[in-house]
Amino acid sequence: MSTTLDAPAQRITPLHAQLIDTIGRQVVSGELPPGTVLRIDQLDERHG
């Protein structure tokens, strides 16, 4: 008999970690050049 305890745990990545990962990829790809000023209102609009 299977129970929910037998199911593998789902990992939920916190929003701030997702945002850091996304920004990191944008910097590495050149989409966000080094020195780019990141404003909270723009981050919220873009990644909400």
C-alpha positions in Angstrom: 0.0 0.0 0.0 1.4 3.4 -1.0 1.0 6.5 1.2 2.0 10.1 0.7 5.0 9.3 2.9 6.3 7.0 0.3 6.3 9.6 -2.4 9.6 11.5 -3.1 9.8 14.9 -1.6 9.2 17.7 -4.0 11.7 20.5 -3.8 10.4 24.0 -3.9 12.9 26.6 -4.8 12.4 29.9 -3.0 11.6 32.9 -5.2 14.8 34.7 -4.3 16.9 31.7 -5.3 15.1 31.5 -8.6 15.7 35.2 -9.2 19.4 34.9 -8.4 19.7 32.0 -10.8 17.9 33.9 -13.5 20.0 37.0 -13.1 23.2 34.9 -13.0 22.3 33.3 -16.4 21.5 36.7 -17.8 24.9 38.1 -16.7 26.7 35.0 -18.1 24.9 35.2 -21.4 25.6 38.9 -21.8 21.9 39.9 -21.6 22.8 41.9 -18.4 26.3 43.4 -18.8 28.5 43.7 -15.8 27.7 46.9 -13.9 24.1 46.9 -14.8 22.0 48.6 -12.1 19.1 46.3 -11.0 16.2 48.2 -9.7 13.6 46.5 -7.5 10.7 47.9 -9.5 12.1 46.7 -12.8 12.9 43.2 -11.3 9.3 43.1 -10.0 7.9 44.1 -13.4 10.1 41.6 -15.3 10.0 38.6 -12.9 7.0 39.5 -10.8 
